[in-house]
Amino acid sequence: MSPIDLRSDTVTQPTPEMRRAMYEAEVGDDVYGEDPTVNRLEAMAAQRMGKEAAVFVASGTMANLVCGLTHCQRGDEALIGSRSHILMYEVASLAAFGGVQLRTVPNDERGMMDPDQVEAAMRPKDDHQPRTAMVAVENTHNRCSGAVLDSEDIGALAEVAHRHGAAFHIDGARIFNAAVALDAPPAELARPADTITFCLSKGLSCPVGSVVCGGKETIARVRRNRKMVGGGMRQAGIIAAAGIVALESMVGRLKEDHDNAKRLAQGLARLPGITLDPTRIQTNIVIFGVNDRPAETFLEAFKARGVLASFPERGKVRMVTHYGITGQDVDEALNVAEAITRGRAYGSR
Ligand code: TLP
């Protein structure tokens, strides 16, 4: 029996329609700008985000890196959230490749940064200090259990950044989840951003790829940086074809993932030894505290019974719902969780 894989929405498999589109994709050399399928995906992505242009990149990590390289010079500073993916999971790429100093502002439980604290962290014009070149936010917020920022939150942070001459970037790896949760067009959330990224290879189920959207001139510079980091792909229409299917047919169904995540959270919250406020779950990520044993032990017990989850930080477990997870899988995962927490777990599923 294959496991119920709740480690991440990155484990999603392409749909049959995606596989067909990939097989049939019309392709060309994208470094020459001649891949019609990539061009079509980029045009669709730009339109969805309400931006002039877009560029297809290999991953969300590359997307954030090339945006950072575009907005920041060596010796500049970027302000990012204290729990952000850029800080935690991108191997300090912007520091390593861009010579950019990463400075954090606390993320609250919603993944929000206090605009006053961002304001206070902005560098004055002073020959001793680095220039604050970029402020970045994450929406939805991975380590804050998929929490959503609305257009007012985003607008408030963008206003501070822009008033101080800094670029405003959104790591929108799961921006469609945010848009679905808010029932708002993604372009509304993207409006104040100089660059916004989103991932095709997470809840949208594509095998590979992310997109960066922004103004025409900005995206031209992002494209050069993509080339610099070795991300110029050739007949990339093969993978972009899946992205087109995703934008056309996979966004609406994200609500199903959110409903499954809420139900999972409600069930987990009732169990002993688990700390979780299910009312905080807005999208497809459920992070909960484990009080009576190390989270690693908890994960091992789950794994032994056919349920995979991940370990985001000490004392915490993360479960992510996605296209491959049905309501029945949620019930099964809850049965396993109940057996483990009530000390009835033995044998395998
Ligand atoms: N997140 C992955 C892991 O890296 C933790 C996951 O399983 O959730 N921004 C955000 C907000 C992300 O959550 C991720 C991936 C990325 C960027 C990077 O995307 P990829 O994995 O395509 O480089």
Residues whose N, C-alpha, C, O or C-beta is under 5 A from the ligand:
A	BS01	TLP	R7 S8 T10 S59 G60 T61 M62 H85 Y89 T140 N142 D171 A173
